[in-house]
Every structure is written in C-alpha cells, then in structure tokens.
Amino acid sequence: MTPEYFEIIAGFFLITIVCILVAIGIIVNMFIVTINLNRWKKTQALQSIDIIITSLATARIILLVLYVLFIIDNLCNQSVTNVILFPEYTITLTLSVEFCNLWWGSMLCVFYCVKITNYNNRFFIRLKMNISKMVPWMLLVSVVPSFLSSLPFKWFVFSFQTFNRTTGLTGVVKTDWFAYFMICFVGSFVPFVIFCFFVGLLIVSLLRHSRKMSSRGFGFTEGQRDTHLRVIWNMTSFLLFYVLYFLSSNLYPISIIFKKQLLTLLCFIFSTAFPSLHSISLIVGNRELKKNILTIICW
C-alpha cells in the first residue's frame, strides 16, 4: 500500500468520525434545549444553571451546523486545507461562535465554583449572593469579546491577489495561517485561563472541605456526596475536553503550515468532539437531563 493511498483511506476514516461526532452533537444539544424549553414552558422559569446550559447548547448547535457547512465545502474542494469557497464572513461567524462557546463554558465553571465553594472572602460572598441575577448579563457581555476577537479574521487572514493574464484578470485567495493561529490563540486564551483558575478554586475548596469533614469525624450525606460527585465529574470531563480543544484549535493552523494533513484532520476531530462529548457529560452530570434521557431510552 502506497503512502498516498494510505493517507486517502485514513483521511476518509477520520472525516467519517467527524461526521458522526457532529451528528451526535447536534442531537444531544437539541435534546438539552428541548427539555429545558419544555420545562420553562411549564413553570415559566428556569434556574440559572439551566439558562447557562441551554445557552451553551444553543451555541453548540449553531457551531456544529457551521461545521457541517465547512465539511461540505472542503469535500467540494477535495482538500481539508482549502477554504477558498467557504465564504469569509461565514468563517468569521464560525470563529465568533467558537469563542462564545468557550466563554459560556467558562461561565458555567464560574457558576459551579461560586455556588458550591465556601471561601471567606467579602467579594466572593457578595458574588455568591448575586451570581444568579448576574447570569443573563454575564452571558450577554461575553458575546462582546467573542465577536471582537473574531473580527480581525476577515481583515488579516485572507488576501485576494490578482494576476494580469492574456485571457483576462485572474485571482487567488491566499490565507495567512500565522495570523489565523494568533487570532485563535488570543481569542481562546482568556476564557481558557478563567476556566482553569475557577476549576483550581473549585478543586481546592472541595479537598479542603473533605479534609475538614474527615477531621471532625463527620461524613457526607448521600445528597452532598452526589452533588460533589456530579460537580467533580462535570469539571473533570470539561477540563479534559477543554484542554484537548484548546490544543487542537491552536495546532490546526500550524499543521496546515507544515502540510501535515493527517494532523490537520485529527485537530479538526478534537475540535468537533468538544461540543459533542462535553454535552453528553453535562447530561450524565445533570439529574433532570439524565432522568429524561433514561425515560426516552426505556420508552
């Protein structure tokens, strides 16, 4: 088997995995949105955590649909590194939704940390008392850096060069992949740091609380243990997926610069896996969502 033939087979296999992940992600996130909207219709209210999860799932549906368009475009171009036919404004929109997805995921971690941890800090206590009221504003405000971080993509990444031929003017779109890398890194770095900081605070608080309870001879009640396990599951899975996404999204342009097509496909797989697999872990870690999906499976 020649290396070219092997690369074609591997590329087809990896693209198939991407399509499966995208399909699963759309179905799972539509399930989350549907369940929470039905709950809101019945009760005319949603808890703050449900508002964040619903907003996050909605952003991921839009992101995965844009990924589908990107896949179709690249299949038409017969190259995963060719984005000429994919409209520039659509790529900018995709990047903006990606950054929004990261910011809202970080907001989810901030909410978990503030609500569960017990730090005797005046600012932290005030934040704990008002975090539920701040959630809608936090979600809206985080859209601004997401949009602003993606704007330079249209200005600095693409350039159109024309050539004077005897048959007329021809042109080609050139892509500055180093500028692409810098925009992705800067746009994803701040929410990534916020996420890691609050995950660290959450883990330290849970360990400190567990040590304190053990030293006093008290154990956890079943409800407390379940809550701690759900939070640890959500944050651990989120941290793993977030790190993989951060690395893959920033390695993607580098792999194209060095013409490593298989690495490019692997990076794209991890990028599409993040909004799909983490939404599954959210369902597993959420009592109401888990109950509803088990009911549907049994039915």
Secondary structure, DSSP 8 states (H G I E B T S, - for coil): --HHHHHHHHHHHHHHHHHHHHHHHHHHHHHHHHHHHHHHHHHS---HHHHHHHHHHHHHHHHHHHHHHHHHHHHHHT-TT--SSS-HHHHHHHHHHHHHHHHHHHHHHHHHHHHH-----HHHHHHHHHHHHHHHHHHHHTHHHHHHHHHHIIIIIEEEEEEEETTEEEEEEEE-HHHHHHHHHHHHHHHHHHHHHHHHHHHHHHHHHHHHHHHTT----HHHHHHHHHHHHHHHHHHHHHHHHHHHHHHHHHHHHTT-HHHHHHHHHHHHHHHHHHHHHHHHH-HHHHHHHHHHHH-
